Amino acid sequence: MELSAEGTTPEYMALAGIKFKLSLPQFKDNPQLKDQLFQGIKAGNMAPYYKEVCTDLGWNFDQKLYDEMTKENQDRLSKFEDDDSETPVWQDRLDYMCSIGDKEAATVLATTKYEDSTLTTNRRLDAIFALFRIAYFHGCNVKDMGKAVSKAHELVDKGGDWRSRNKLKAYEAIYCLAVRDYNHSAELFIDCVSTFESYELVDFGTIIQYCVLACALALERHALQAALRRQGAAVQALRSRFPELRELVESLHECRYADFMKSLAWVETQICVDPVFRPHYQHYVREARIKAYVQLLRAYRSLSLDNIADTFGVTREFVEEEISSFTAAGRLQCRIDAVAGCVVTGAGRGADADRSQLYQATIREGDLLLNRVKKLASVINF
């Protein structure tokens, strides 16, 4: 997503998104994106990153340009003082390594500082946050992002201050999005939006968009509006900068499902080119449609396919095929009566479908628990 920044987000962080777009077939030969990435690399003298980009995107490698940028990098690094382990000199050096895309050197330095027990907890946390940014910038490496979050939790539990805990919420929320944990991600975003200060990772606009997308899927209809109303900055941003996302939330809350489907189509065009969402953007869109179907059907005992199609602004064939697949997968508690041309939910009240789904889940989990107890009993001598 191309977003404007609210705080001081390093300019080089935006290059990762441009590079990711250029790796997609539809943007591979886009001259504007190529020029933006190339000019950004030149402006920052990002020699290591230039080499990485040429390798990953198949660009022609300009040895002369690379040598010039490398010399500039060496001159800058030589000006940093020797590290005394307590001053932020090593952090300046680390930040510069990150800014030129020197993944290997930055990773080594950040890891060394994290493992240095003589440093304060907050200094070591800064090193871990740098490891997360390195993984995020270089290909959105979810595995390394997860490791960084786990290490940060270990240190925060030992005595991190409020600033570190607050920063960790933003970092972890983005990681949770990358692993489809929308519920926890929404919870973390709601907590950190009003006090967000992790501009070194992403800009405030990105956080707002991620927050809304996570909440739209994780929260129930009434809770969604209530949660967003409590976030004044989010409401203001939705009104002034992200009207499409505002329409997504409001149309779902107001049961305007045809408008919701249009907004969701726009969202799909955005998240399919976002490094965090790309691996599972189809999953997100599918889950959003399921949520809308559940919200509509839970109020009825039965509803005609034509009525559902008109409500969602799609064809009857599309609705019939989609509801059939979701029902077969156990995601919708209903059945299609082909003779009557309607969907039968069997719900006398809106909560019955949820109770049925909860009952089935309880039975499955109970069976798993009994099997584990039997296995445990077979190896324990009472």
C-alpha positions as CSV (number, residue, x, y, z in Angstrom):
1,M,0.0,0.0,0.0
2,E,1.3,3.4,-0.8
3,L,0.7,5.6,2.2
4,S,1.7,9.1,3.3
5,A,3.6,9.3,6.6
6,E,2.5,11.0,9.8
7,G,5.8,10.8,11.6
8,T,9.4,10.5,10.7
9,T,9.6,7.2,8.9
10,P,12.9,6.6,7.2
11,E,12.5,7.1,3.4
12,Y,14.4,3.8,2.6
13,M,11.6,1.8,4.3
14,A,9.3,2.6,1.4
15,L,11.7,1.0,-1.0
16,A,10.8,-2.5,0.3
17,G,7.2,-2.1,-0.9
18,I,8.3,-0.8,-4.3
19,K,10.7,-3.7,-4.7
20,F,8.0,-6.1,-3.7
21,K,5.6,-4.7,-6.3
22,L,8.3,-5.0,-9.0
23,S,8.6,-8.7,-8.1
24,L,4.9,-9.3,-9.1
25,P,4.1,-10.1,-12.7
26,Q,1.8,-7.2,-13.3
27,F,4.4,-4.6,-12.2
28,K,7.6,-6.3,-13.4
29,D,8.2,-3.9,-16.2
30,N,6.6,-0.8,-14.7
31,P,9.0,2.1,-15.6
32,Q,7.8,4.5,-12.9
33,L,8.3,1.9,-10.1
34,K,11.7,1.0,-11.5
35,D,12.7,4.7,-11.5
36,Q,11.4,5.2,-8.0
37,L,13.4,2.3,-6.6
38,F,16.6,3.2,-8.5
39,Q,16.5,6.9,-7.5
40,G,15.8,5.9,-3.9
41,I,18.8,3.6,-3.9
42,K,21.1,6.2,-5.4
43,A,19.9,8.9,-3.0
44,G,20.7,6.7,0.0
45,N,23.9,5.3,-1.5
46,M,22.5,1.8,-0.8
47,A,25.2,-0.3,-2.3
48,P,24.4,-3.6,-0.6
49,Y,20.7,-3.2,-1.3
50,Y,21.5,-2.3,-5.0
51,K,23.3,-5.6,-5.3
52,E,20.4,-7.4,-3.7
53,V,17.8,-5.7,-6.0
54,C,19.8,-6.5,-9.2
55,T,20.0,-10.1,-8.2
56,D,16.4,-10.5,-7.2
57,L,14.8,-8.5,-10.0
58,G,17.3,-9.4,-12.7
59,W,18.5,-5.8,-13.3
60,N,21.7,-5.0,-15.1
61,F,24.5,-4.5,-12.5
62,D,26.4,-1.2,-12.8
63,Q,29.8,-1.9,-11.3
64,K,30.9,1.7,-11.4
65,L,27.8,3.0,-9.5
66,Y,28.2,0.2,-7.0
67,D,31.8,1.0,-6.3
68,E,30.9,4.7,-5.9
69,M,28.2,3.9,-3.4
70,T,30.4,1.4,-1.6
71,K,33.1,4.0,-1.1
72,E,30.5,6.4,0.3
73,N,29.3,3.7,2.7
74,Q,32.9,2.9,3.9
75,D,33.6,6.6,4.5
76,R,30.4,7.0,6.6
77,L,31.1,3.9,8.6
78,S,34.7,4.9,9.3
79,K,33.4,8.1,11.0
80,F,31.6,6.2,13.7
81,E,33.5,6.1,17.0
82,D,34.5,2.8,18.6
83,D,31.7,1.3,20.5
84,D,31.8,1.6,24.3
85,S,28.7,-0.5,24.8
86,E,26.7,2.1,26.7
87,T,26.5,5.1,24.3
88,P,24.2,5.0,21.3
89,V,27.1,5.0,18.9
90,W,26.5,1.4,18.0
91,Q,22.9,2.2,17.4
92,D,23.8,5.0,14.9
93,R,26.1,2.5,13.2
94,L,23.3,-0.1,13.1
95,D,20.7,2.4,11.8
96,Y,23.1,3.3,9.0
97,M,23.7,-0.3,8.1
98,C,19.9,-0.8,7.9
99,S,19.5,2.3,5.8
100,I,21.9,1.1,3.1
101,G,20.3,-2.4,3.1
102,D,23.4,-4.2,4.5
103,K,21.4,-7.2,5.8
104,E,24.3,-9.4,6.9
105,A,26.4,-6.7,8.7
106,A,23.3,-5.2,10.4
107,T,22.1,-8.7,11.5
108,V,25.4,-9.5,13.0
109,L,25.7,-6.2,14.9
110,A,22.1,-6.4,16.2
111,T,22.4,-10.0,17.3
112,T,25.7,-9.2,19.1
113,K,24.1,-6.4,21.0
114,Y,21.0,-8.4,21.9
115,E,23.2,-11.2,23.3
116,D,25.3,-8.7,25.3
117,S,24.0,-9.0,28.9
118,T,26.0,-6.0,30.0
119,L,23.7,-3.7,28.1
120,T,20.5,-2.4,29.6
121,T,17.2,-4.2,28.8
122,N,16.0,-1.3,26.7
123,R,19.2,-1.2,24.6
124,R,18.9,-4.9,24.0
125,L,15.3,-4.5,23.0
126,D,16.3,-1.8,20.5
127,A,18.6,-4.4,18.9
128,I,15.8,-6.9,18.7
129,F,13.5,-4.3,17.1
130,A,16.2,-3.7,14.6
131,L,16.3,-7.5,13.8
132,F,12.5,-7.3,13.2
133,R,12.9,-4.4,10.8
134,I,15.7,-6.2,8.9
135,A,13.4,-9.2,8.5
136,Y,10.5,-6.9,7.5
137,F,12.5,-4.9,5.0
138,H,14.2,-7.8,3.3
139,G,11.3,-9.8,1.9
140,C,9.0,-9.7,5.0
141,N,10.6,-12.8,6.5
142,V,7.8,-14.0,8.8
143,K,10.0,-16.6,10.5
144,D,12.6,-14.1,11.5
145,M,10.0,-11.6,12.5
146,G,8.4,-14.2,14.8
147,K,11.8,-15.0,16.4
148,A,12.3,-11.3,17.1
149,V,8.9,-10.9,18.7
150,S,9.5,-13.9,21.0
151,K,12.9,-12.6,22.1
152,A,11.4,-9.2,22.7
153,H,8.7,-10.7,24.9
154,E,11.4,-12.5,27.0
155,L,13.2,-9.2,27.7
156,V,10.1,-7.1,28.2
157,D,8.9,-9.6,30.9
158,K,12.2,-9.1,32.7
159,G,11.8,-5.3,33.0
160,G,11.2,-3.4,29.8
161,D,9.8,0.1,30.2
162,W,6.5,1.5,28.9
163,R,8.1,2.7,25.7
164,S,9.4,-0.7,24.8
165,R,6.1,-2.5,25.7
166,N,4.2,0.0,23.6
167,K,6.6,-0.4,20.6
168,L,6.3,-4.2,20.9
169,K,2.6,-4.0,20.5
170,A,3.0,-2.4,17.0
171,Y,5.7,-4.8,16.0
172,E,3.8,-7.9,17.2
173,A,0.5,-6.7,15.6
174,I,2.1,-6.6,12.2
175,Y,3.6,-10.0,12.8
176,C,0.2,-11.4,13.8
177,L,-1.3,-10.1,10.5
178,A,1.5,-11.9,8.6
179,V,0.4,-15.2,10.2
180,R,-3.4,-14.7,10.0
181,D,-3.9,-14.1,13.7
182,Y,-6.4,-11.4,13.1
183,N,-8.0,-11.5,16.6
184,H,-4.7,-10.9,18.5
185,S,-3.6,-8.4,15.8
186,A,-6.8,-6.4,16.2
187,E,-6.4,-6.3,20.0
188,L,-2.8,-5.1,19.8
189,F,-3.6,-2.4,17.2
190,I,-6.5,-1.1,19.2
191,D,-4.1,-0.8,22.2
192,C,-1.3,0.9,20.4
193,V,-2.9,3.2,17.8
194,S,-3.5,6.1,20.2
195,T,0.1,5.9,21.5
196,F,1.8,4.8,18.3
197,E,5.4,5.9,18.0
198,S,7.1,3.1,16.0
199,Y,7.6,5.4,13.0
200,E,11.0,3.7,12.4
201,L,9.0,0.6,11.2
202,V,6.0,2.0,9.3
203,D,4.1,5.3,9.1
204,F,0.9,6.0,10.9
205,G,-1.2,5.6,7.8
206,T,-0.1,2.0,7.4
207,I,-1.0,1.3,11.1
208,I,-4.4,2.8,10.6
209,Q,-5.1,0.7,7.5
210,Y,-3.8,-2.5,9.2
211,C,-5.8,-1.8,12.3
212,V,-9.1,-1.3,10.3
213,L,-8.5,-4.4,8.2
214,A,-7.7,-6.6,11.3
215,C,-10.7,-5.2,13.2
216,A,-13.1,-5.6,10.3
217,L,-12.5,-9.4,10.4
218,A,-11.9,-10.0,14.0
219,L,-14.6,-8.0,15.8
220,E,-18.3,-8.5,15.8
221,R,-20.5,-5.9,14.2
222,H,-21.3,-3.9,17.4
223,A,-17.8,-4.2,18.8
224,L,-16.2,-3.0,15.5
225,Q,-17.9,0.4,15.6
226,A,-17.4,0.8,19.3
227,A,-13.7,0.0,19.1
228,L,-13.1,2.4,16.2
229,R,-15.1,5.2,17.8
230,R,-12.7,5.1,20.8
231,Q,-9.8,5.7,18.5
232,G,-10.1,9.4,17.6
233,A,-7.0,9.4,15.3
234,A,-8.4,6.4,13.4
235,V,-11.8,8.0,12.9
236,Q,-10.2,11.2,11.6
237,A,-7.9,9.3,9.3
238,L,-10.7,7.2,7.9
239,R,-12.8,10.3,7.2
240,S,-10.0,12.4,5.6
241,R,-7.6,9.9,4.0
242,F,-9.1,6.4,3.7
243,P,-12.8,6.8,2.6
244,E,-12.8,3.3,1.0
245,L,-11.9,1.7,4.3
246,R,-14.5,3.8,6.1
247,E,-17.1,2.5,3.6
248,L,-16.0,-1.1,4.2
249,V,-16.6,-0.7,8.0
250,E,-19.8,1.3,7.8
251,S,-21.4,-0.8,5.0
252,L,-20.8,-4.0,7.1
253,H,-22.2,-2.3,10.2
254,E,-25.2,-0.9,8.4
255,C,-25.8,-4.2,6.5
256,R,-25.4,-2.6,3.1
257,Y,-23.9,-5.8,1.7
258,A,-23.7,-4.7,-2.0
259,D,-21.6,-1.7,-1.0
260,F,-19.6,-3.9,1.3
261,M,-18.7,-6.2,-1.6
262,K,-17.6,-3.2,-3.7
263,S,-15.4,-2.0,-0.9
264,L,-14.0,-5.4,-0.4
265,A,-13.1,-5.6,-4.1
266,W,-11.1,-2.4,-3.7
267,V,-9.4,-3.8,-0.5
268,E,-8.4,-6.8,-2.5
269,T,-6.6,-4.7,-5.1
270,Q,-4.6,-3.0,-2.3
271,I,-3.7,-6.0,-0.1
272,C,-2.7,-8.2,-3.0
273,V,0.4,-5.9,-3.5
274,D,1.2,-5.5,0.2
275,P,4.1,-7.6,1.4
276,V,2.3,-8.5,4.7
277,F,-1.0,-9.5,3.1
278,R,0.1,-10.9,-0.2
279,P,0.5,-14.6,0.9
280,H,-3.0,-14.7,2.2
281,Y,-5.0,-11.9,0.6
282,Q,-7.4,-14.4,-0.9
283,H,-7.9,-15.9,2.5
284,Y,-8.7,-12.5,3.9
285,V,-11.3,-11.7,1.3
286,R,-12.9,-15.1,1.7
287,E,-13.1,-14.7,5.5
288,A,-14.6,-11.3,5.0
289,R,-17.3,-12.6,2.7
290,I,-18.1,-15.5,5.2
291,K,-18.5,-12.9,7.9
292,A,-21.0,-11.0,5.8
293,Y,-23.0,-14.2,5.0
294,V,-23.1,-15.2,8.6
295,Q,-24.2,-11.7,9.7
296,L,-27.1,-11.8,7.2
297,L,-28.2,-15.5,7.6
298,R,-28.2,-15.6,11.4
299,A,-31.3,-13.4,11.5
300,Y,-33.4,-15.8,9.3
301,R,-34.7,-19.3,9.3
302,S,-34.6,-19.3,5.5
303,L,-33.8,-16.9,2.8
304,S,-34.2,-17.2,-1.0
305,L,-31.1,-17.3,-3.2
306,D,-32.5,-14.5,-5.3
307,N,-32.9,-12.3,-2.3
308,I,-29.3,-13.0,-1.1
309,A,-28.0,-12.3,-4.6
310,D,-29.8,-8.9,-4.8
311,T,-28.7,-8.0,-1.3
312,F,-25.0,-8.6,-2.2
313,G,-25.2,-7.2,-5.7
314,V,-24.1,-10.4,-7.3
315,T,-25.6,-13.2,-9.4
316,R,-27.6,-16.1,-8.0
317,E,-25.1,-18.5,-9.5
318,F,-22.3,-16.9,-7.6
319,V,-24.1,-17.0,-4.3
320,E,-25.2,-20.6,-4.7
321,E,-21.7,-21.8,-5.6
322,E,-20.1,-19.8,-2.8
323,I,-22.6,-20.7,0.0
324,S,-22.3,-24.4,-1.1
325,S,-18.5,-24.4,-0.8
326,F,-18.6,-22.6,2.6
327,T,-21.3,-25.0,3.9
328,A,-19.3,-28.0,2.8
329,A,-16.2,-26.6,4.5
330,G,-18.3,-26.2,7.7
331,R,-17.9,-22.4,7.7
332,L,-21.7,-21.8,7.3
333,Q,-24.3,-23.6,9.3
334,C,-27.0,-23.9,6.7
335,R,-28.1,-25.9,3.6
336,I,-29.4,-25.1,0.2
337,D,-32.8,-26.2,-0.8
338,A,-32.5,-26.5,-4.5
339,V,-36.2,-27.2,-5.1
340,A,-37.4,-24.1,-3.2
341,G,-34.4,-22.1,-4.3
342,C,-33.5,-20.9,-0.8
343,V,-31.0,-21.2,1.9
344,V,-32.2,-22.9,5.1
345,T,-30.4,-22.1,8.3
346,G,-32.6,-24.0,10.7
347,A,-32.0,-21.1,13.2
348,G,-35.1,-20.1,15.2
349,R,-33.0,-17.4,16.8
350,G,-29.9,-15.6,15.6
351,A,-27.6,-17.3,18.1
352,D,-28.6,-20.9,17.3
353,A,-26.2,-21.2,14.4
354,D,-23.4,-20.1,16.6
355,R,-24.4,-22.6,19.3
356,S,-24.4,-25.4,16.7
357,Q,-20.9,-24.4,15.5
358,L,-19.7,-24.2,19.1
359,Y,-21.2,-27.6,19.9
360,Q,-19.5,-29.2,17.0
361,A,-16.2,-27.6,17.9
362,T,-16.6,-28.7,21.6
363,I,-17.2,-32.3,20.5
364,R,-14.1,-32.3,18.3
365,E,-11.9,-30.9,21.0
366,G,-13.4,-33.3,23.5
367,D,-12.5,-36.3,21.4
368,L,-8.9,-35.0,21.0
369,L,-8.6,-34.5,24.8
370,L,-9.9,-38.0,25.5
371,N,-7.4,-39.5,23.1
372,R,-4.6,-37.7,24.7
373,V,-5.7,-38.8,28.2
374,K,-5.8,-42.4,27.0
375,K,-2.3,-42.1,25.6
376,L,-1.0,-40.5,28.8
377,A,-2.7,-43.2,30.9
378,S,-1.0,-46.0,28.9
379,V,2.5,-44.7,30.0
380,I,1.8,-43.7,33.6
381,N,1.9,-46.3,36.3
382,F,-0.9,-45.5,38.7
